[in-house]
Amino acid sequence: SAVISQKPSRDICQRGTSLTIQCQVDSQVTMMFWYRQQPGQSLTLIATANQGSEATYESGFVIDKFPISRPNLTFSTLTVSNMSPEDSSIYLCSVREVGDTQYFGPGTRLTVL
Amino acid sequence: SQQGEEDPQALSIQEGENATMNCSYKTSINNLQWYRQNSGRGLVHLILIRSNEREKHSGRLRVTLDTSKKSSSLLITASRAADTASYFCATGLNAGNNRKLIWGLGTSLAVNP
């Protein structure tokens, strides 16, 4: 199974600033996803990060707010832009391998003051 | 929109007892997966069951799938304090190449020593 690391593991940020979260996978994967999980809630898919092309965003999420890069098959970044307290969440990177199983990184816990 | 609905929302049992969690969904699926999440960290994949399967086992875990009732159950036998976590079901839909997972709201399990 893929091993996924995320940086930072947590951060406390000021309103109006931006934070870039990195996701590194130990193997090449085709499908990589970014999720948000607000406190005590389930997972919400933000976007699918496509290698070499623009990310595919879910309803309610836009590129200007959550720009995503995917320069190769092992790495992706998610930026949370112009943050507000409502962006306080855990952000999770996930990859899908052959067979539909998804693996998750440890998450980035973001608090916006 | 969320498809899976787990019940109960919260479950508290004694160590050694069995824990059963249920998941219902609304549309046709390709597969259903169960995940565990400890203390707001990354999710750990437990079992994937496909729509043509009725039951799968993995160690102390047993998953059943009833496609006629659009429901699944996760049974943890001989529970341990370390099983304390949130458990999520996620359905993989029969829909094109994207095949996103649709997540339920989760069951919070507390196993008391």
Interface residues (C-beta under 8 A of the other chain):
Chain A: S1 I4 Q37 P39 Q41 S42 L43 T44 L45 T48 T56 I90 L92 S94 G99 D100 T101 Q102 Y103 F104 G105 P106 G107 R109
Chain B: Q2 N30 N31 Q33 Y35 G40 R41 G42 L43 V44 H45 L48 F88 A90 G92 N98 R99 K100 L101 W103 G104 L105 G106
